[in-house]
């Protein structure tokens, strides 16, 4: 199996994002290795040795995606036996020519704490936790969005991702069997209908997820899951609530699609 390294003098998140996005286009399996905080010449030399050892043992050159502020560290990695991609320097040169302004590299700048956006995100995470799974229906006035769906359809992880990544205050409410039998939105949601976004899921996938939590129960049965999914989708359509089937999407993709469809304000930058 081919090895891919993601290396940085910071968190290596940027290297991972660009590297994974690039490699996802190729039908090849990779052994992924992320190495953050390579901040000294000594550390860079050790990583170079690791790359060389990997190339020798596998018989194939590893792919190396990296970002460094210090050009000395970059040169060390570039001298390894890996196939290296310094995409940040390449991109910054293009932007430099367009803006006619020289970049001012600073270590950890990309993912360091920016006070305003950090406070937004922490506040949003606290809100998501306090308003998870219908625990606090009296605080929906402050919500940017309210995710609604049957149990285990992806509401909680999406709420937390929206909060942590974008500073969006997302509450979530589980549609219970009683709610679905009534065929109407719960009273606590009616005043905030304009904030609601629905999540649904394929019954087979829902059943598999619920089996992990409560195996061989009525709650996890395929029949029950089909009924709940059918009824919640009918409720969304009846009330003209936008919704998304989460089955084939990651939490990152679900969040991005929600933001795209609702024009929610990102508080990340």
N, C-alpha and C positions, 0 to 999 in steps of 0.2 A: 504494500500500500504506500502511495506517495505521501510524504510528510509536508505539511504547510506550517511555517512559523509566523507568528504575529508578535512583533517586537517593538518596544517603545521605551523612551525615557520617562514616560508617564504611565497612564493606566492601560495602554494598548487597546483601548476601546475603538479608537479611530482605525487602527490597523486591522482589527477584527472585522469591523463593519465593511471597510473597502475590500478586504481580502475575501471575506465570506461572500459578499455580493458578486465579486468577480468569479470565484470558484463555483458558485451555484449555477453558473451557466454551462458547466461541463459535467457530463454524466460519468464522473470519476469519484471514487471514494478516497478520502484523505484522512490522515492521522493529524489532527489539529493540535498545535502546541502554542500556547500564549505565554509570553514572557514580558511582564511589565517592569517598570522602574529599573531599566538598565541605564544607570546614570553615571557610571565611571568607566574609564578605559579598561580597568581590570575585569569588570563585569562583561563588557563588550568582547574582550578577548576570550573569556570563558564561553560566551554564546557562540562566537566564531568557531571555537574548537568543537562545540556540540553540533553545530551545523555540518562541519567537516566530517565528524565521526558518523553522523547520520547518513551523509552522502556515501561514505565508504562502506558502511554496513549494509545499506539497502541497494547500492549500485545505481541509485538515481539521485539526481540533484534535488534537494528540497526546494520548495518555493518559499521565498522569504518576503513578507510584507512588513515594512517598518516605517516608523516616523521618529526622527531625532532632531532636536534643536541644535545640538553640538555636531558640527560637520566631522570632527575627528572620530566620533562614535560611528557615524554613517560610513566613513571610509573603512573602518575596521570590518563592519558587516559586509560591505561591498566587496571586500577582499576574500570573503569566504567562498566555499565551494557550492553555495546555494545560488539559485536564480533569483536575484533580488529586485524588488519593486519599491522604489522610493517615490511613491505617487504624490506625497505632500509637497516635496520640493519641486516636482514637475508642475503641479498645479499652481503653486505659488509664483513660479516664474511667468506663467501665462497671465495670471492676474496682475503681477507686477508690471508687465508691459502695457496692459490695458489701463491700469490706474495711474501709471507713472509715479508710483510711490513704492519705496523699498519696504519689504516686510521687516518687522521687528520681532524676531523669534523670542519666545519666553517659555521656559519649561513649565509644564502642567497647565498652560493657559486654556487649552480646549475644554478640559473637564474640571477646572478649578471652581471654587465657590464664588459665585456672583451674588452678593448679599440679597438683592431684591428678588431675583428668580429663585434663590435657595429658600427664602422665607415663603414665597408662593407655594413651592413644592411641599415643604414641610407642613404648611397649613392645610394644603389639599390632601395630603396623606392622612393627617389626623382626622379630617372631615370624612374621608372614605372609610376609615376604620370605625368611626362613630356611627356612620350611617350605612353600615354593611348589612345586607340581608333583611332589610326592613326593621332594623333594631331601633331606629329613631325617626319616626315619620313626622315629627314636629319641626324638623329643621330643614325641610325641603325648599324653603324660600331662598336659602343661601346656595342651593345646588346650581351648578352650571348645566348639569345633565343628570337624568335619573334613568338608569338602566333597568329594564323590566324583562323578566323571562321566567321560565320554569326553573326549578331547582337543578343546579349543576349544568347550566347552559353557558357558563363563562362570565357571569356578571362580576363576581368578586375580583378575579385577576385583572379583568379589563378596567374596573374602577381604580384599582391600585396602580396599574400601569399609567393610566391617564393622569393620575395625581402625581406620581413620582417623575414621570418623563416630561409632562407638559404643564404641571401646576393647575390642572383642571379639577374642580370639585365635583366628584361623581358619586352620587348615592346609588344604591341599587335595592330593588324590591323583588322578592320572589313571589310569583303567582302560584298560589296554593290550589289544591283541588277544590276547596270551597269557593275561592275567587272565580275559578274557571266555570264552575257549575252555575254561578249567577249570571255569567255572560256579560258582565259590565266591569268597568274599571273600579277598583276599590275607592271608597270615598276620599281617602287620604291622597290619592293621586289626581283626582279630578281637577283641582285648582291649578295643577302643574302639568297639564296635558301637553303644553307646548315644549316642555323640557324632556319629555319621555322619548327614549329610544329603545326599541325592542331587540332582544337577542333570542334567536331560536337555534335549533340544532336537529340533525337527523335522528330519528327515534332509535335506530340501531346503535349509534354512537352514544347517545344519552343512556341507553340501557347498559352499555359496557362500562361507562363511567360510574353509574350508580351501583353496579354489581361489585365494584371495588370497595364501595362504602358500606352497602347493605346487601350482601349476596343472597340470592334466592328469595328476595322479599317482593311483595306486591309493588312497592315503590320502584324497584329496579326491573320489573317485568317489562317485556317488550310491548305487551298490550297496553299497560298503563302509560308507558312513554309515548306510544302512538296517540293515545287519547289526549294527553296533555299538550303535546306538540301541535296537534290538529286544532285544538280549542284555543290555544294561545295565539296561533297565527290567524285564526278567524277573528279573535278579539282585536288584534293589531289592525287588520284590514277594515273591520267595522268602524274603528275609531280613527282611521287614517294615520296610524302611528308608523313612522318609518322603522324598518327592522332589517336585521342581517342574520343570515344563517352562518353560525360560527364554526361549523363542522370542519371545514378544510383550511381554516385560517389560523395563524399564530396570534397570540395576544397583541403583538406589535402590529400585525396587519389589521386585526379587528379595530384597534384603537385608531389607526390611520384612516380607515374607511369611515369610522364614526365622525372623526374630525372633518373629513372631506364632505360628508353629507350634511353636516349640521352647521358648518362654519364656526365651530367653537374657537375661541381665542386661545392660542397657545401662549403660555407664560414661561416658556423655556429659555428664551434668549435674553 
